[in-house]
């Protein structure tokens, strides 16, 4: 049974494991690399806010058109923040088109443009540059970008932001097989914000990869306390239990995924694991 579960975990790494630092990483975490989340909210005039929202919507639905929209906005920007937001939107459109190197460059430009007045926003844009580099399979390029973003977050004493960025840095370190440094980055992520569910979940993933199943179990339990209905946590809890030989615990965890997210890709994976448990 354990060998069967392990074979499925390894199969999930995919054709290019450098894009996924930890085997079995939930799709939600992989998507964080390829579709960077919008940055922290910055107060804008209503017209400018709508322009930004419309541009982001276009980036999701028609990224080619969004390139023209973002470039035109950038040429007619009325203030520094419009300039940054137009670059932000341009970067998102480039990510959607999988033009990751160009996206990384424009996110770096936007981060530099935001640095003087919007420090937290600048840090998140720098992290988006890192995520674009990760999506291109270049963790060595991504890691210093995350490190720089963390420095900026710490300088403004934004612990929650720093925690998120430490998780991103850990992902780039893991992809470079710098495991001890990844473990330390995740420790700092949890210390900076103990309520960061993602920090506990990715910590569990890394400990599982390193075959530290007792530590992985502790991490996933903490993640579950914070977000007990998160299907990604249920799936990872099941994998850890299966690898530890706790067949019944694994079955319950996988079944919980089917209850909370029945039509998801995570549910499909949980179903596959449940079939393995029957063997």
N, C-alpha and C positions, 0 to 999 in steps of 0.2 A: 504493500500500500504506500509506504513512505517513498519508495523508489518511483512509483507511478506519479505521485504528487510532485516530486522533485523534477521529473522529466517534463511535466507541464510547465513548471516555473521556468525552467531553462528555455523552453520553446518560446516563451513570451518575450525574450530579450529582443528577438527580431533580427533582421539581416545586418543591422549596424548598431551593435551594442553601445557604441560611444554616445548615441543619442539618448540613452537611458542609463543613468548612472547606477541604478539599483535594479537587478532583475525582478520582475513582477511589480514594478512601480505602477500604481493605479493610473488609468488614463487621465484623470483630472490633473495629476501632477505633471505628466508628460505634456499635456495641453498648455500648462503654464509656460513652458518654454516656447511653444510655437505660436501662441496667441497671447502676448503680454497683456496683462490686465491694465485698464485705464489707471492713470496715476491719481494721486490724492486730489481731492477737490480743491480748486483754487477759485476764489470769488471772482466772477466775471460779470460785465454788463450783460443784460439779458440777450441782446443781439449776438454778442460774441459767444455766449454759452450755447445758443441755438446753433450757431455756425459750427462750433466744435462738435456738438452732438450729431448734427447732420453729416459732417465729414466722417466721423467714426462709423455711423450707420452705413454710409456708402462704402467705407473700407471693408466692412463685413459682407455686404451684398454684391458689390461691384468694385473690386479693388482697382481695376484699371481706370475706371472713371474717377475713383477717389484720388488717384495720383494727380490728375488734372485739377481737381477741386483743391487739393492741398497746395499744389504749386501756385495756383492762382491766388489763393488766400495768402500765401507766404509773400508773394510779390506786392500785395496790397495791404499788408499788415499795418494796423494803425498804432500798435504799441508793442512793447517787448513780449507781453504774454501771448498776444496773437501770433507773434513770430514763433514762439515755443510750441504753442498748440498746433499750428499748421505743420511743423516738423514732426510732432508727435503723431498726428494723423497720417502723415506721409510714411512714417516708419511702420505703422500698423498695416497700411495698404501693402507695403513692400513685403512684410512678413506673410500676409495672406497669399501673396504671389510667390512665396518661397524664395525671394531674392534677399537672402538673409545677410549677406555681406553688406549690401547697400543699406539694409535696415539698420544694421549695427552702426554704420557710419552716421546715418541721419539721427539716430537716437543719441549718439555721442555729441553731435552738434547741438541738438536740443538741450541736452544736459548742461553743456557749457553755456548756452544762452540763458538758461534758467538759474545758473549757480549764484549769481550776485543777489537776487531778490527772492528766489523761491527754492530754498535749500532742500526741503523734503522732496519737492517735485523733481529737482535736479537729480537727487539720489535715485529716485524710482526710474527716471529715464536712463540713468547709467546702468541700472539693473536690467532694463529692457534691452540695452545694447548687449549686456552679457547673455541674456536669454537668446537673443538672435544668434550670437556666436555659438552657443550650445546647440541650437537647432541646426547649425551648419556643421556640427561635429567637431568644433574647435574649443574644447574645454580649456586649453592652455591660454587661449585668447580671452575667454569668458572670465576666468578666475580673477585676474587683476581688476577687471571692471567691477566685479562684485566687491572685491576688497576696497576699492575706492569709494563705492557707494556706501559701504558700511562705515568708513571713516566719516563721511559726510553726515550720516544719520547719528553717529555717536557725538559728533561735534555740536549738533543741535539738541542732544539729549532726547532723541526720539527712540525709546526702547522698543516699542512695538515694530516700528519700521526696521530697526536694526535686526530684530529677531527674524523677520521675513527674509531679510537679505543674507543673514547667516545661513539659512536653509538653502537659498540659491547657491551660495558659495560652496556649501557642502556638496551639492549636486555636481558642481564643476570639479571639485576635488576628487569626488568618487569616480567620475568619468575619466580622470587622469590617474586612477589607481593610487592616489595619495590618501590612503584610508585613515591613517592616524590623524591627519589634519582635518579630514572630513568629520571624524568622530568629535574632535575638539570644536569645530565650527557648530556642530549640532548641540553640543553641550552649552555653548554660548547662546545659541538660539533659544534653548529652553530656559536658561538663566535670565535672559533679557526679557522674556515674556512667557511665564509658565502657562498662560492660557492659549498659547499658539498651538492649536491642534495639529497643524501640519508639521511642526517641529517634532512633536512626539511620534507622529506616524512615520515620517522619513527616518527618524532615529530607529524605529522598529525595523524598517526595511533594511537599513544598513547593518544593524546588529544581526539580522537574519542572514544577510549575505555573508557576514563574517563568521557565521555559524555560532554566534553567541545567543543561543536560543533563550536562555534564562533572562538575559538582559532585554532581548527582543520582546519577551512576554511582559516584562515590567513596563516597557515603553508603550506597547499597544494597549495595555490596561489603562494607562494614564490618558491616552488618546480617546479611549472609549468613555472615560468619565466625562471628558469635555464635550464629546459629540456622540452620544450612544447610538444614534440612528444613522450615522454616516456609513454608507455601504462599503466604501473603500477600507474603512477600519475593520468592518466585519470580515471582509475578504482576507485582509492581511492577518487578522487574528486566526482565521481558519487555516491559513497556510502555515503559520507558526505552530499551531497546535498539531497539525498533521505531521510536520517534520519532527516534532517532539514526541510523536507516537501517541498523542492524546486523541484517539479516533473520534470519540463521542463529542468532545469539545469542538473539534474541527467540523463535524457534521452540523452542530447547532449554529456555529458561526456562519457557515456557508448558507444554511437555510435562512438565516436572518437577512442575508443580502437579497434573497428572493422575495422576502416579505416587504422590505423597505424600498427596493428598486427593481421591481419584477421585469420591466421591459428594457433594462439597461445592458450595456456590454459587460458590466461587472456581474450581472446576474447570469449571463451566458458563461462567464468564466467559473462562477460558483457552481453552476450546474455541471460543468465538466469535471470539477473537483469532486463533486458528490458522486459522480459515476465512478471515479477512481476509487473512492472510499468503499464502494460496493465490492470491489475485486479482492 
